[in-house]
């Protein structure tokens, strides 16, 4: 995949059989990006990942053992990613779909929280540091741990460490004043979940813009590496129906109904399926 010679679809399909820990997060994100930019070689983007790792390593080697604190590690990552390479959250054009395509994020040095978070996680993991994305809603965050300490880092805002009060305020802004922090918001998420979150940003923006064909392509890209995510089959069926692919919509919804157990989603899908079958008659 790194040389740009492999087929991104085949690569992503192969991830479906891998353990989550075996997924190379930034390379998988580049493969997803390549689906939308099929004529772009990934070689220089993989090389950029290597450069990020090398630059962090060079800075980390300057840290004396007694100065190897969590704060120093965060400062090192921020110095390289934001200081040296100029990455920033794209606050001016937040909803631009380029912000969720890792190829374009690297080109522009601008992106969404989850795209920048993937680079942050990569840079930290390359040093063997304990890092993870967390399940914070609406705004992707990264957790770095060292010597019994941990910090929640905002990759969109130049690696700012977010305290509990700030996280609570961010949650209330996105989910309403009654929302409160929950332990689940701090839970680590796996590589597959991060990739799904990245693609979900694309899907939602494309659907909001009425581009259902491209939204369907995004859902199908998610199914390549996460076929067990049953809700994607529902999305697939809904989008096929919207663009008039009725038989494909029926097949997708039947797959969803064969796998999901919850009554609410089953009822909605069954109703939609009946409506589509009526349109075929």
Protein Blocks (a to p, Z undefined) as FASTA:
>chain_A
ZZomacfklmmmmmmmpcfklpcfklmmmmmmmmmmmmbcfklmmmmmmmmmmmmmmmmm
mpcfklmcfklmmmmmmmmmmmmnopacdfklmmlmklmmmklmmmnopacfklmmmmmm
mmmmmnopacdddfbehiacddddeehiacdddfkngoiacdfklmmmmmmmmnojkbcc
dfklmpccdfklmmmmmmmmmmmmmmmnopaklmmmmmmmmmmmmmmlmklmmmmmmmmm
mnopamlmmmmmmmmmmmpmbfklmmmmmmmmmmmmmmmZZ
